Amino acid sequence: MQVNSELLRLLKEGVVKTSLTVTEDQLIKLVAYVELMDKWNKAYNLTSVRDPKQMLVKHILDSIVVAPHLSGTHFIDVGTGPGLPGIPLAIMCPDKHFVLLDSLGKRVRFMKQVKFALSLNNIDPVQSRVELYQPEHQLDGVLSRAFASLKDMLHWCQHLVDSKGAFLALKGQFPEDEIDEISGSHQLLESIVLSVPELEGERHLLKIVKK
């Protein structure tokens, strides 16, 4: 698979600044995903980030730093858009399976093309509203990146995991106000500060479980 050599070099430079171990094949697939996103973005308006170099930071590095914090094998990425963070995480974690859920058909069509082009057999793009989706397998985690407030996420996604599963929300600054709004049926299990090379601002991964 041939990819842009400059993008590949920039991604390698970013990965070196993390504690992640990423194979050459994974690096190539991550860059190929960015190239597909850039190509389809012109017609499908998949992301407001237009520069592929910025996509490497704001979409790829921002997603893959979550990989070491995934416990279990079955996950759902709600409101995934063009497949973020689900597709980068699927490339990083070939032993885990990701349902990629979005309500817009054009985004799901794009993700199906990515699945075919990159031979990603561990993703399942699905078009559905989250409150209507019924998982086929017991899920270990519900991933959310810029999907909704914590209160809304827990309300809409409560049927997706049982007491053994976790809600994994990617946030910027630590959302004190949103944490305070969590009902008595849920609790914040862990707040992890994520370090994303070249990205301005804070990033947090919040793990929330049912009481």
N, C-alpha and C positions, 0 to 999 in steps of 0.2 A: 504494500500500500504506500503510494507516494503522497507526502504531505509537504506543506510549506516549510522549508528548512529554517527560516527565521522564527516562525511561530514555535517550531519544535525547540529551537535553542532558548527562546525566552521562557518557555514552559519549564525546561530543564533547570534554568537559572532560578526560577521561582520555587520549584520542588526542593532544590538543594537547601533552601532556607527554612524548610520544614523538617519534621522528624519522620516523614513518610518514606516508604520504600516503594518506588514505582518502576516497573519494568519498561524496557524500550517499547515493547508491543503496546503496553498501556498508554505510554506517552503518545505514541503515534495515533492510537484510537481517540484519545482526548483531543488532539489537534484536528483530526479528521472530523470529529463532531463539531468543533468550532467552525471549520470550513463549511460544513453542511448548513449550520445555523446561519452563517453569514450569507450563503447563497440563497437560502429559502427566505431569509429575513426581508429581502427586497420586495417580494410579492406577498408574503404571509404576515409581515409585521410581528414576528415572534418575540422580539425583545427590543427595548429602547436603546440598548447598547449596540452601537453600529460598528465600532472599530474592533476587529478580531483580536488585536493586542489587548484591548480592555476586557474583552470577553474572557481571555485567559485568566485575568485577575478576578474580575467581578462575578464570573460564572464558574470557571473550572477550579481554580485554587480555593475559592470560597466554598465550593461544594466538597471537594475531596478531603479537606481537613476534618470533615465529620467522620470519615471512614473508621478511624480507630475506636470510635465511641459507639459503634453499632453492635448490639448484643442480640443474637438470634439469627434466623435465616430468612424470614418472610416479612417484607415491609411494604407499605403503601405510601406513595408520595402524592399528597392531595394538593390540588391546584398547581400541578407541576409545570404548567406553561409549556415551554419547549422541551421539558424533561430535566428540570433543575430542582433539587440536586440529584434526582434519581438516576439519570443516565451516567454522569461522572462517577457516582458511587457504584453503579453496576459494573462499570469498567474496572474500578478499583477492587471490587469484591465479587469475583466471578462465582464464589460459592454461595452467594446470597441472591434472593429473588426479589424483584421490585415490581409492584403494580404501579403504573404511572397514570394517575387519574386527572382528567381535565374535561371540562364541559364543552370546549370548542373543538369542532371537528377538524379544522385546519391544523391545529396543534397536534392532534392525535395522528393525523395523516403524516405529518412531519416525523413524529416519533417512530411510526411504523417504518418509514423510509430509513431512518437511522438504524433501527433494529436490523433491517435487511442489509444495509450497506456495511455495517460494522460487525455483522454476525453476532449480535448480542442476544443470546438465547435465554438470558436471565432477566429480561424485562417484558412486561405485558402492558402496552399502552391501551387504555380504556377510556371511551367517551361516556361520561356520566356525571351527574351532579352527585356530590359526595354523600348527601343524606339519603340518596336512593340506591347507593352501591352496597351490595352484599358480598363480602369476601368468600372465596371458595375454600381458603385455608385459614387456620388460626394465625393471626398476624402478631408478630413480635413488636412491631413499632409503626407508628403513624408519623411520617415526616411532613413538615410544613416549613416552607421558605417564603416569607412575605405573602402568606395566604390569607390570614385574618388575625384578629386579636386572639389572645389565648382563650378568653371566655367563649368567643364564637367558635374557635377551633374545637374546643372540648365539647361544646353543645352539638355541633354538626357531625363530629367524628366519634362520639361516645360509643356507638354501636360497632365500631371497627375492631376494638381490642377488649379483652376481658381484664381481670385484675392482674394478670401476668404480663400484659403488654404495656408499652410506654408511649407517651406522646412526646415527640422530639421536635421542638420548635427552634428554628434558626432566627435569631433576632440580632438587632444592632446593639444599642445600649441596653443595659439591664433594665427590663420594663417593670419598675416598681409598681406603677399604677395597675398594670395588667395582672401582676401577681396577686395584688390585693383583691382583684375581682373574681379570682378563682373560687368557685363554690366549695362548700364543706365536703363535697364528695371527691375532691381531687387534692393532691398535694405536690409541691415542688420537691422532687427527689434530689436533683442535682443541677447546679448551674456551672457550665464549663466555659471558661474564657478561651476563645479560638484565636489563634494567631495566623492571619492571612497575609503573606508577603505582598508588599506594594499596595495593600488596600488601606485607604484612610478610614478612620473611625473604628469603633469597637465592634466585636462580634461575639455573641454568646449562643451556646447551645443549651436549651432548657429541657431537662427530662422531667416529665410530669406523669404521675401514676394515679390510678383510682385508689381511694382509701378502702 
